[in-house]
Amino acid sequence: MLTGTKTFISNAGIADFYTVFATTDGTKRDKGIACFVVPADTPGLRFVRPLLLSSPHPLGEIAFQQARIPGSCRLDKEGEGFKLGLATLDRVRATVGAAACGMAGRALTEALAHAKSRQQFGKPIADFQLIQEKLARMATELTAARLLVYRAAWEKDQGAPRVTLEAAMAKAYATEAAQRIVDDAVQILGGRGVLADNPVDRLYRSVRALRIYEGTTEIQHLIIAGQLLK
């Protein structure tokens, strides 16, 4: 039976199934963690409340109250739940990096279009060197971020059992770079960049969370260092 509360759950209250990592034997530490797929209509499982974010995302809290889960719902082999969780993070961290690249790419597109069309002192602001410097840095960082994400995905597609280092680098760099790129886009757009209905403002609110979930940037740096020091 599962008992406990889990918060910051994507698609809470919407999903038909939940993937749950739970402790089955506290004396075994990480070897006592198991992974289950739990149907949303399981007796004892309930949706507690939604969580409101600065950027729209279906997030919430769920609770288990002596929810009986059959053994057929277990995904891992005995003692390998924690290992399965880490391997899953290898995959999803690269996808967070990919999402960051998507947001950064849109921000760069908006910044370029505005820089070419916005006139100041009789010429487009794209002619000013400070604007050009921002655009050049944005494009370079976006390209570097994409290459790190591509590498992590390619290594996994080639059959690598783990891409811990590659995925951590991809997530850490891409999300931090995307934050800088979006911020520069807001600066280039000026007042328009902070209007609530402007795409760049929406990106500004959305990109911030990427540096936190699936492991913060600081955690990614520790993982990278740990892999290097093995």
Disulfide bonds with the S-S distance in Angstrom:
none
